[in-house]
């Protein structure tokens, strides 16, 4: 069956291997543009992206023709090669073998975009580990209200 309309928004978090600060500040925008190009080439749309030294947040609307796992794999494999081929990291670059994908409602897009684009200020207050633990607690509570 052909899907005429979709409303599939996903907030991804990719983490560098061993959570090591690998993304150079001067390479951040180039990496963001590259990942955005991959997203666009897969009939998806990038809403916001921010590459921190040890993790990247991005929000996309996804075509129903591609799963979250497939788009994440394509982005991870292609961006790893791009970063290494162009020496955009401190040492040999790799992502962790897994990523996180959080569904976002249409009404929350603006807030999630602000959150992603406000990463430098946000991480002056919280470490990535604190941030990630809060995400997991929030989504576990959402998935299982008895927690």
matplotlib code that plots the C-alpha trace (Angstrom):
import matplotlib.pyplot as plt

x = [0.0, 1.3, 1.7, 0.3, 1.2, 3.6, 4.4, 7.6, 9.9, 13.0, 15.6, 18.8, 21.8, 25.1, 28.0, 31.6, 33.4, 34.1, 32.5, 35.9, 35.9, 36.8, 35.0, 37.2, 35.3, 36.7, 35.2, 31.7, 29.9, 31.5, 30.3, 26.9, 26.5, 27.7, 25.2, 22.4, 23.3, 22.9, 19.5, 18.3, 19.6, 17.4, 14.2, 14.2, 14.4, 16.9, 15.3, 18.3, 21.7, 24.6, 27.9, 29.4, 33.0, 31.7, 28.1, 25.8, 22.1, 19.8, 16.1, 14.8, 11.4, 11.8, 10.3, 8.2, 10.3, 13.3, 13.5, 15.2, 17.8, 18.5, 19.0, 21.1, 23.3, 23.8, 24.6, 27.0, 28.9, 29.1, 30.0, 32.7, 34.4, 34.0, 35.4, 38.4, 39.1, 39.1, 41.0, 38.1, 38.7, 41.4, 42.7, 40.8, 37.1, 34.4, 30.8, 29.6, 27.9, 24.5, 22.6, 19.5, 16.3, 13.5, 10.1, 9.0, 5.4, 4.8, 3.9, 7.3, 9.5, 10.2, 11.3, 13.5, 15.1, 15.9, 17.3, 19.6, 20.8, 21.4, 23.9, 26.9, 25.0, 23.2, 26.5, 27.9, 25.4, 25.2, 27.6, 26.7, 26.3, 23.9, 21.9, 21.8, 20.7, 17.8, 16.7, 16.7, 14.8, 12.2, 11.6, 11.5, 8.9, 7.0, 7.1, 6.4, 4.3, 4.8, 8.5]
y = [0.0, 3.5, 5.9, 9.3, 11.2, 10.4, 12.0, 10.2, 12.4, 10.8, 12.3, 10.4, 10.4, 8.9, 8.5, 8.1, 4.9, 4.7, 8.2, 9.7, 13.4, 12.8, 15.5, 18.5, 21.8, 23.2, 20.1, 20.3, 22.2, 20.1, 16.9, 18.3, 19.3, 15.9, 14.1, 16.5, 15.5, 11.8, 12.5, 14.5, 11.9, 9.3, 11.3, 12.4, 16.0, 17.3, 19.7, 20.2, 18.8, 19.5, 17.6, 17.7, 16.3, 12.9, 12.7, 14.1, 14.9, 15.3, 15.4, 14.2, 13.5, 10.1, 8.5, 5.5, 3.7, 3.6, 2.3, 4.1, 1.3, 1.6, 5.3, 5.2, 2.5, 4.4, 7.6, 5.9, 4.0, 6.9, 9.6, 7.3, 7.0, 10.7, 11.8, 9.4, 10.1, 13.9, 13.7, 15.5, 13.8, 13.4, 9.9, 7.1, 7.8, 5.3, 5.5, 3.1, 0.0, 1.2, 4.5, 5.9, 6.9, 8.7, 9.4, 13.0, 14.3, 17.1, 19.4, 18.9, 19.6, 23.2, 22.3, 19.4, 21.7, 24.3, 21.6, 20.3, 23.7, 24.8, 22.0, 24.1, 26.0, 22.8, 21.0, 23.8, 22.6, 18.9, 16.3, 14.0, 11.1, 13.1, 14.1, 10.6, 9.1, 11.6, 10.7, 7.0, 7.6, 9.8, 7.3, 4.3, 6.1, 7.0, 3.4, 1.8, 4.2, 1.9, 2.9]
z = [0.0, -0.8, 2.1, 1.0, 4.2, 7.0, 10.3, 11.3, 13.3, 15.0, 17.3, 16.9, 19.2, 17.9, 20.3, 19.4, 20.2, 24.0, 24.3, 23.5, 22.3, 18.7, 16.7, 16.3, 16.9, 13.6, 11.8, 13.4, 10.6, 7.8, 9.5, 10.1, 6.5, 5.3, 7.6, 6.4, 2.8, 3.5, 5.1, 2.1, -0.3, 1.4, 0.9, 4.5, 5.9, 8.5, 11.0, 13.4, 14.0, 16.4, 16.5, 20.0, 20.5, 21.7, 20.4, 17.7, 18.1, 15.0, 14.3, 11.0, 9.4, 7.8, 4.7, 5.5, 2.9, 5.2, 8.7, 11.6, 11.8, 8.0, 8.0, 11.2, 9.6, 6.3, 8.2, 10.6, 7.9, 5.4, 8.0, 9.5, 6.2, 5.4, 8.8, 8.5, 4.8, 5.5, 8.9, 10.7, 14.0, 16.6, 15.7, 13.9, 14.1, 14.9, 16.2, 18.9, 17.5, 18.6, 18.5, 20.1, 18.3, 20.0, 18.4, 18.4, 18.0, 15.5, 18.3, 19.9, 16.9, 17.8, 21.3, 20.2, 17.5, 20.2, 22.5, 19.7, 18.6, 22.2, 22.9, 23.8, 26.5, 27.6, 28.1, 30.2, 32.8, 32.2, 31.0, 28.2, 30.6, 32.8, 29.7, 28.4, 31.7, 31.9, 28.4, 29.3, 32.5, 30.7, 27.9, 30.2, 32.3, 29.2, 27.9, 31.3, 33.5, 36.5, 36.8]

ax = plt.figure().add_subplot(projection="3d")
ax.plot(x, y, z, "-o")
ax.set_aspect("equal")
plt.show()
